[in-house]
Amino acid sequence: MSGKAPGKVAVVTGATRGCGRAIAVELGRLGATVFVTGRTTRERRSPIGRPETIEETAELVAAAGGRGIPVRCDFTSVSEVDALRDRIESEVDGRLDVLVDDVWGGDPFVDFGSAYWDSDLDRALSVVRNGVETHLIALHRLLPLLVRRPGGLVVEVTDGDNDDYVGAGIPYYLVKSGVRALGRALGAELAEHSCTGLAVSPGFLRSEAMLEHFGVTEENWRDAVTDPAIPDGPDFAVSETPYYLARGVAALATDPDVARLAGRTLASWTLMHTYGHTDLDGSRPDFGRWFREVHQAGRDPRTVDATAYR
């Protein structure tokens, strides 16, 4: 799909690392100008404390063939999002064709181990603020640019493709369900402006943070699959790089009939079945089928050949 979106302008929120970074790069590969936004720069880290920066992402966008514009932006701050909007107005005449809303920043506040009523309320509310209010602020300030022209696309990035509760904690569940709800609502509201809104979700993601959590790298990640000290190791066999979802988003951005998908939540594997792309290693992980046929069927994942799900 290289070069299929020359002249188009995208904003990716939460583009410092993970899916946000990969999506920015893949949109750059299409030839787009990408405003790479997030809180961590080479001079200043976000409270998350990770080393990845928006400047690095912008350089990757440029290396892929696009134009990357790093803009530090805290999406809990209306004034900072207003400043981002003003940059778009001044640098690209206010053009915005694709908005990918991937901002999160709630990891430090999530409590997966306690009953909600036993958890810290301030931290719980911080999860919601970082995961829902940020999206609402971004949409409120940036949608006026996007709806100026027909054909615009808004992609909300969440976790999971349905609203089943799987025990991740009430605040986290509220955030991710809320982002899916935003995708459904945008599908309806943007149609009136000949634009498309929807949501997407990765599967078991081999992000920088997840690789570090498991003590592996992208080169030796399969070591975590067989490590008995890692309870989720067998599931990690069906994991995916952030570029798997990113390639799906790039396909959405170049699909002339993308409006048929308005309002839906599309998982990485759904996008794969729709567009036929692969992950970086040429495989096609299908974590959705793995979850249905292994976990929901009550099978022991350690006894299942994961290659059949890649």
C-alpha positions as CSV (number, residue, x, y, z in Angstrom):
1,M,0.0,0.0,0.0
2,S,3.1,2.3,-0.2
3,G,2.3,5.8,-1.4
4,K,-1.5,5.4,-1.5
5,A,-2.2,8.4,0.6
6,P,0.0,11.2,-0.6
7,G,-1.2,14.6,0.5
8,K,-3.4,13.2,3.3
9,V,-3.0,14.4,6.8
10,A,-3.3,12.2,9.9
11,V,-3.2,12.8,13.7
12,V,-2.3,9.8,15.9
13,T,-2.8,10.3,19.6
14,G,-0.6,8.2,21.9
15,A,1.9,7.7,19.2
16,T,4.9,7.4,21.4
17,R,5.1,3.6,21.3
18,G,3.0,0.5,20.8
19,C,0.1,0.5,18.4
20,G,0.1,4.3,18.2
21,R,3.7,4.3,17.0
22,A,3.2,1.5,14.5
23,I,0.0,3.1,13.1
24,A,1.8,6.4,12.6
25,V,4.6,4.6,10.7
26,E,2.2,2.7,8.5
27,L,0.3,5.8,7.7
28,G,3.6,7.4,6.8
29,R,4.3,4.5,4.6
30,L,1.3,5.5,2.6
31,G,2.9,8.9,2.1
32,A,0.8,10.8,4.6
33,T,1.8,13.7,6.8
34,V,1.4,12.4,10.4
35,F,1.1,14.6,13.5
36,V,2.8,12.3,16.0
37,T,1.4,13.2,19.4
38,G,2.1,12.1,23.0
39,R,3.7,13.2,26.2
40,T,7.3,11.8,26.1
41,T,9.9,13.8,24.2
42,R,13.7,13.6,24.3
43,E,13.7,16.3,26.9
44,R,10.8,15.2,29.0
45,R,9.3,11.9,30.0
46,S,5.6,11.3,30.8
47,P,4.6,9.9,34.2
48,I,4.7,6.4,32.5
49,G,8.4,6.7,32.6
50,R,9.2,4.8,29.4
51,P,12.1,5.8,27.1
52,E,10.3,5.9,23.7
53,T,9.7,9.4,22.3
54,I,7.5,11.2,19.8
55,E,10.6,12.4,18.0
56,E,11.7,8.8,17.4
57,T,8.3,7.9,16.0
58,A,8.3,10.9,13.7
59,E,11.7,9.8,12.4
60,L,10.3,6.4,11.7
61,V,7.4,7.9,9.9
62,A,9.9,9.9,7.7
63,A,12.0,6.8,7.1
64,A,8.9,5.0,5.9
65,G,8.2,7.6,3.3
66,G,5.9,10.1,5.1
67,R,6.3,13.3,6.9
68,G,6.3,13.0,10.7
69,I,5.6,16.1,12.8
70,P,6.2,15.5,16.5
71,V,3.9,17.5,18.8
72,R,4.0,17.1,22.6
73,C,0.4,17.0,23.8
74,D,-1.2,16.0,27.0
75,F,-4.8,15.1,26.1
76,T,-6.1,15.7,29.5
77,S,-5.3,19.4,28.9
78,V,-7.8,21.2,26.7
79,S,-5.3,24.1,26.1
80,E,-2.7,21.7,24.8
81,V,-5.1,20.0,22.4
82,D,-6.1,23.5,21.3
83,A,-2.4,24.2,20.6
84,L,-2.3,21.0,18.5
85,R,-5.3,22.1,16.6
86,D,-3.7,25.4,15.9
87,R,-0.5,23.7,14.6
88,I,-2.7,21.8,12.2
89,E,-4.3,25.0,11.1
90,S,-1.0,26.8,10.5
91,E,1.1,23.9,9.1
92,V,-1.3,22.1,6.8
93,D,-4.1,24.6,6.4
94,G,-6.3,22.8,8.9
95,R,-6.5,19.6,6.8
96,L,-7.3,16.4,8.7
97,D,-8.2,13.2,6.9
98,V,-7.5,10.6,9.5
99,L,-7.7,10.8,13.3
100,V,-6.5,7.8,15.2
101,D,-7.4,8.1,18.9
102,D,-5.0,5.8,20.7
103,V,-4.3,7.9,23.8
104,W,-4.3,5.8,27.0
105,G,-1.8,6.5,29.8
106,G,-3.8,4.6,32.4
107,D,-1.5,1.7,33.1
108,P,0.0,3.1,36.3
109,F,-3.4,3.4,37.9
110,V,-5.0,0.1,36.9
111,D,-5.7,-2.3,39.8
112,F,-6.3,-5.8,38.4
113,G,-6.1,-7.6,41.8
114,S,-8.6,-5.9,44.1
115,A,-12.3,-5.7,44.2
116,Y,-13.4,-2.3,43.0
117,W,-14.7,-1.3,46.4
118,D,-11.4,-2.2,48.0
119,S,-9.4,-0.2,45.4
120,D,-8.1,3.3,45.6
121,L,-10.8,5.6,44.3
122,D,-8.5,8.4,43.1
123,R,-6.5,5.9,41.0
124,A,-9.7,4.4,39.6
125,L,-10.9,7.8,38.5
126,S,-7.5,8.5,37.0
127,V,-7.9,5.4,34.8
128,V,-11.2,6.8,33.5
129,R,-9.8,10.3,33.1
130,N,-6.8,9.0,31.1
131,G,-8.7,6.5,29.0
132,V,-12.1,8.3,28.3
133,E,-11.9,12.0,29.0
134,T,-8.8,12.2,26.8
135,H,-10.7,10.7,23.9
136,L,-13.6,13.1,24.4
137,I,-11.3,16.1,24.5
138,A,-9.4,15.1,21.4
139,L,-12.7,14.5,19.5
140,H,-14.3,17.7,20.6
141,R,-11.3,19.8,19.4
142,L,-10.2,17.9,16.3
143,L,-13.4,16.7,14.7
144,P,-14.3,20.2,13.4
145,L,-11.2,19.9,11.2
146,L,-12.0,16.4,10.0
147,V,-15.6,17.0,9.0
148,R,-14.7,19.9,6.8
149,R,-14.1,17.4,3.9
150,P,-16.0,14.3,3.0
151,G,-14.1,11.0,3.3
152,G,-12.6,11.5,6.7
153,L,-11.8,8.6,9.0
154,V,-11.8,8.4,12.8
155,V,-10.3,5.2,14.4
156,E,-10.8,4.7,18.2
157,V,-8.3,2.2,19.6
158,T,-9.5,0.0,22.4
159,D,-8.9,-3.4,24.0
160,G,-11.3,-6.2,23.0
161,D,-13.9,-6.4,20.2
162,N,-17.0,-7.0,22.4
163,D,-18.3,-5.9,25.8
164,D,-18.0,-9.2,27.6
165,Y,-16.5,-8.8,31.0
166,V,-13.4,-10.9,31.5
167,G,-12.4,-9.8,35.0
168,A,-10.0,-6.9,34.2
169,G,-11.5,-4.6,36.8
170,I,-14.4,-2.2,36.6
171,P,-12.5,1.0,35.7
172,Y,-10.5,-0.6,33.0
173,Y,-13.6,-2.3,31.6
174,L,-15.5,1.0,31.7
175,V,-12.7,2.7,29.7
176,K,-12.4,0.0,27.0
177,S,-16.2,-0.4,26.7
178,G,-16.5,3.3,26.5
179,V,-14.1,3.6,23.6
180,R,-16.0,0.9,21.7
181,A,-19.1,2.9,22.4
182,L,-17.4,6.0,21.0
183,G,-16.7,4.0,17.8
184,R,-20.4,3.1,17.5
185,A,-21.6,6.6,18.1
186,L,-19.1,8.1,15.7
187,G,-20.2,5.7,13.1
188,A,-23.7,7.2,13.2
189,E,-22.8,10.8,13.8
190,L,-20.0,11.1,11.2
191,A,-22.1,9.5,8.5
192,E,-24.0,12.7,8.3
193,H,-20.8,14.4,7.2
194,S,-19.8,11.6,4.7
195,C,-17.1,10.5,7.2
196,T,-16.5,7.2,8.9
197,G,-16.0,6.4,12.6
198,L,-15.2,3.0,14.1
199,A,-13.1,1.3,16.7
200,V,-10.2,-1.3,16.5
201,S,-8.5,-3.6,18.9
202,P,-5.2,-5.5,18.9
203,G,-5.0,-9.1,20.1
204,F,-2.2,-10.2,22.6
205,L,0.2,-7.4,21.9
206,R,4.0,-7.7,21.8
207,S,4.4,-4.0,22.7
208,E,7.7,-2.6,24.1
209,A,6.2,-2.7,27.6
210,M,4.9,-6.3,27.3
211,L,8.2,-7.6,26.0
212,E,9.9,-5.9,28.9
213,H,7.3,-7.3,31.3
214,F,8.1,-10.8,30.2
215,G,11.8,-10.2,30.1
216,V,12.2,-11.0,26.4
217,T,12.9,-9.1,23.2
218,E,11.3,-9.2,19.7
219,E,14.1,-11.5,18.7
220,N,13.6,-14.1,21.5
221,W,10.0,-13.5,22.5
222,R,9.1,-17.2,22.0
223,D,11.2,-18.0,25.1
224,A,8.3,-16.6,27.2
225,V,5.9,-19.1,25.7
226,T,7.6,-22.1,27.4
227,D,8.7,-20.3,30.5
228,P,6.8,-22.0,33.4
229,A,7.2,-18.8,35.5
230,I,5.0,-16.9,33.0
231,P,1.3,-17.9,33.4
232,D,0.3,-16.2,30.2
233,G,3.1,-17.8,28.2
234,P,1.1,-20.3,26.2
235,D,-1.2,-17.4,25.1
236,F,1.8,-15.4,24.1
237,A,2.4,-18.0,21.3
238,V,-0.5,-16.3,19.5
239,S,0.8,-12.7,20.1
240,E,1.3,-10.1,17.5
241,T,3.5,-7.0,16.9
242,P,1.9,-3.6,17.0
243,Y,2.3,-3.5,13.2
244,Y,-0.3,-6.1,12.7
245,L,-3.1,-3.8,13.8
246,A,-1.3,-0.9,12.2
247,R,-1.4,-2.6,8.8
248,G,-5.1,-3.1,9.3
249,V,-5.6,0.6,10.0
250,A,-3.6,1.6,7.0
251,A,-5.9,-0.7,4.9
252,L,-8.9,1.1,6.4
253,A,-7.4,4.5,5.5
254,T,-7.1,3.5,1.8
255,D,-10.4,1.5,1.5
256,P,-12.8,3.5,-0.7
257,D,-15.7,1.6,0.8
258,V,-14.7,1.9,4.4
259,A,-18.1,3.4,5.3
260,R,-19.5,-0.1,5.2
261,L,-17.6,-0.7,8.5
262,A,-18.9,2.4,10.3
263,G,-19.6,1.9,14.0
264,R,-18.0,-1.5,14.2
265,T,-15.2,-2.6,16.5
266,L,-12.7,-4.5,14.4
267,A,-10.0,-6.7,16.0
268,S,-6.6,-7.2,14.4
269,W,-7.7,-10.6,13.3
270,T,-11.0,-9.3,11.8
271,L,-9.0,-6.7,9.8
272,M,-6.7,-9.5,8.7
273,H,-9.6,-11.6,7.4
274,T,-11.0,-8.5,5.7
275,Y,-7.8,-7.2,4.0
276,G,-5.5,-10.2,3.9
277,H,-2.4,-8.6,5.4
278,T,0.2,-10.3,7.6
279,D,2.2,-9.4,10.7
280,L,5.9,-8.5,10.2
281,D,7.0,-12.1,10.2
282,G,4.5,-13.1,7.5
283,S,2.1,-14.9,10.0
284,R,-1.5,-14.1,10.6
285,P,-2.2,-14.4,14.3
286,D,-5.9,-15.0,15.1
287,F,-6.2,-14.5,18.9
288,G,-10.0,-14.3,18.6
289,R,-10.2,-17.9,17.3
290,W,-7.6,-19.0,19.9
291,F,-9.7,-17.5,22.7
292,R,-12.9,-19.1,21.4
293,E,-11.5,-22.5,20.6
294,V,-9.1,-22.8,23.5
295,H,-10.1,-20.7,26.5
296,Q,-13.9,-20.7,26.0
297,A,-13.8,-24.4,25.2
298,G,-12.0,-25.1,28.4
299,R,-8.9,-26.6,26.8
300,D,-5.4,-26.3,28.4
301,P,-3.5,-23.9,26.1
302,R,-0.3,-25.7,26.9
303,T,-1.5,-28.7,25.1
304,V,-2.6,-26.9,21.9
305,D,-0.5,-26.3,18.8
306,A,-0.5,-22.5,18.5
307,T,1.0,-22.6,15.0
308,A,-2.5,-23.5,13.8
309,Y,-3.6,-20.1,15.0
310,R,-0.9,-18.1,13.3
